[in-house]
Amino acid sequence: MDAVSAIVNCDFEAAESLRGSLDEQQVSDVIALYLGTADWGQKDIAIHLLQDCEPSVVEAVMRDALQSPTVETRALALCSLKNDFAMFERFLRNGFVDASLVDAAIESEFRT
């Protein structure tokens, strides 16, 4: 399955298997799909796929993803924008991503 199909079908497992292997055209296709949909289920999967890309290439979609209703997506977007995936660990509480920690970090980094 290709990246766009994984997103359109909301197939997280297929998307996970494609992570880190997207070529430049596939990244462009995923970004175009992201920008063309209002479906946060699809957008969340797109962000999952794009998290391993060069931050400057995906900056616009990552900034938009800070508005996702899904806390994990917001956390990934922030980590990508800061180019610091080690910070993801700071968002965990009892093994789960804590929305209050993520949202406080977003507020601190981008809205002050």
C-alpha angles and dihedrals in degrees: 000000000000125000097257092050091049090053097043090048092044088233103162094178092055090047091051090053090054097047114125094010101083117124123216094269093049091050089052091049092050092048091049091050091048092051092046099053134069092195108113091198089062093040091052091054091047091054090049089054094045098047092094094052127103104282094230091057094053101032096113095052093042091054089051090047090062083080095056116128086224112086094206090057091050089050093050091047092052092047090050093048091050091041087228116115091170086075089069088078090060089061094059123101118176089347096306133097107257112220093206091057093047094046092047090052091049090049091049095047103039114015107046 
